[in-house]
Amino acid sequence: MSTRINRRAAAAVIAGIVASAGAGILPALAATQLTGAGSTFVYPFFSKAFYTYSQSHNDVTVNYQPIGSGGGIQQFIAKTVDFGASDVPMNGDELKRAGGPVVQIPVALGGEAITYNLPTSIPGGLRLTREAVAEIYLGKITRWNDPLLEKLNPRASLPNLPIVTVHRSDGSGTTYIFSDFLSSVSKDWKDKVGTGKSVQWPGSNTVGGKGNDGVAGQVRQTQGAIGYVELAYAIENKMATAQLQNKSGKWLFCTESTVKAAAATKANVSPTDFSIVDRSGDNAYPIAGYTWAFVYENPSDKGRAKLVRDVLGWVTGDDAQKLAGSLNYVPLPDAIQETAKKALAQVKV
């Protein structure tokens, strides 16, 4: 994908998020600029949240770089940023390499839409079972007019086109959530590919895109493509999204209410017990997850750490979470907000 396509896709996501001042443009004379990096999944929310925070705290700005969860973890471990963000908590090896105790905080909740690009519209949207998504990404279903897909979509005239599976090319928490979902619904996927921020993608007709904006751009420009992106990117790019059949047999689009229902099936999460994919429940959308921010428990610069703690405390509170809801994320449930509050209290400043 060209840089031009990437930028256009990213601009489409951020368009309208921040008022006339422009996306991510913060006061230039702030006394302290905090830095963060990581998840692109959470970027539309972070962009507006950090801008809004700066309006009432004009001594602080936050420069957040959406470089992917894997990159954010590496920058955090290298101590080149004040905080990182990932759609999967840091694992044991990453925590060991961090060189000191790390506090991980749930900061956002969202869903991943399955997007597609077909030459004709489909009444009511494309329907896919959980198993069909796995078969497509395993490279077993390779054309749009496959008999299984035609059976699932009897009112549609599916074209005789090859399916191009689009995936993240960078280390990605979005990919972790998606591959966790595939591992949950397909033993074949679990045994052959598994779950991770980066995986070896099977199939011969597959292409990568950097960031959620990169995947969105690849799907938009490739006829016959299918991909997975955080809901805000699908909506801002006006992309067609599929209905998925969930574990309870119900057909659901990725929406705020269906992601909220998935989260409601697991009242408490932790850095070691966090997955909310493929949950039972009539209205539970099967591809959803939390974004986690991470900071050091014993920071060397107490002053900067206090500012980071204050910012993240605001981000996980009611005011910022209302912003999240306006951007097609799901406000953190009350119990998860309390989890975030308790986690931040562990930071020694």
Order of alpha helices (4+ residues) and beta strands (2+ residues): alpha-beta-alpha-beta-alpha-beta-alpha-beta-beta-alpha-alpha-beta-alpha-alpha-beta-alpha-beta-alpha-beta-beta-beta-alpha-beta-alpha-alpha-alpha
